[in-house]
């Protein structure tokens, strides 16, 4: 089986948490905390201290010309805390100052 970590979750809340040392990822629904920690450590070359997970239930919404009911898939979110002093570059905010045109 491939990697369980699907993608980093970049939102205002996740960037706020990243500043405090907690990084947020969308992971496979069946992923366990131990395997999430191992995958993050391998992918980003960091030391994982703690993992917290949260199940995200897919929302129902209406879409299309006929407004058919569709359901977004269920997913899982993982909050990962790294060893102090380490960071993941995907969560770094770059600000471009002085670029006026």
C-alpha positions in Angstrom: 0.0 0.0 0.0 1.2 3.5 -0.8 1.5 6.5 1.5 -1.4 7.1 3.9 -0.9 10.9 3.9 -2.8 12.4 1.0 -2.0 16.1 1.3 -1.3 18.9 3.7 -4.4 20.9 4.7 -3.6 24.6 4.2 -6.3 26.9 5.7 -6.2 29.9 8.0 -6.7 27.7 11.0 -4.0 25.2 10.0 -1.5 28.0 9.4 -2.3 29.4 12.8 -1.7 25.9 14.3 1.5 25.5 12.3 2.8 28.6 14.0 2.3 26.8 17.3 4.0 23.6 16.0 0.9 21.5 14.9 0.7 20.6 11.3 -2.5 19.4 9.6 -2.9 16.7 6.9 -5.7 14.9 5.1 -5.0 11.2 5.6 -6.6 7.9 4.6 -9.7 7.0 6.6 -8.2 3.7 7.7 -4.8 5.3 8.8 -3.6 4.6 12.3 -1.6 7.2 14.4 1.6 5.1 14.4 1.6 4.8 10.6 0.7 8.5 10.1 3.7 9.4 12.3 6.0 7.1 10.3 4.8 8.4 7.0 5.2 12.1 8.0 8.7 11.4 9.4 9.7 9.7 6.2 8.2 12.2 3.8 9.4 15.4 5.4 12.5 14.2 7.3 11.2 15.3 10.7 10.7 13.8 14.1 7.0 13.4 15.1 6.2 13.8 18.8 2.4 13.4 18.8 -0.5 12.7 16.5 -4.1 13.6 17.0 -6.8 12.5 14.5 -10.3 13.6 13.6 -12.9 12.0 11.4 -14.5 14.4 8.9 -18.0 13.4 7.7 -18.8 14.2 4.1 -21.4 16.9 3.7 -24.5 16.6 1.6 -25.1 19.3 -1.0 -27.1 19.8 -4.2 -25.3 20.3 -7.5 -25.9 20.4 -11.2 -28.7 21.7 -13.4 -31.3 19.3 -11.8 -29.9 20.1 -8.3 -29.3 16.4 -7.6 -28.2 15.6 -4.0 -24.6 14.6 -3.9 -22.5 13.6 -0.8 -18.8 14.5 -0.4 -16.7 11.6 0.7 -15.8 11.0 4.4 -12.2 11.7 5.2 -9.8 12.0 8.1 -7.7 14.8 9.4 -4.4 14.3 11.3 -2.8 17.0 13.5 0.9 16.3 13.9 3.3 17.9 16.4 7.0 17.9 15.6 10.1 18.0 17.8 10.8 21.5 18.9 12.9 23.4 16.4 11.6 21.5 13.4 9.2 22.7 10.7 7.5 21.7 7.5 8.1 24.1 4.6 4.7 23.5 3.0 3.1 25.5 5.9 5.4 28.5 5.6 3.7 31.8 4.6 5.8 33.9 2.3 5.0 37.6 2.2 6.1 39.7 -0.8 6.8 43.2 0.5 7.7 46.2 -1.6 6.5 44.7 -4.9 4.4 47.5 -6.3 3.7 47.8 -10.0 
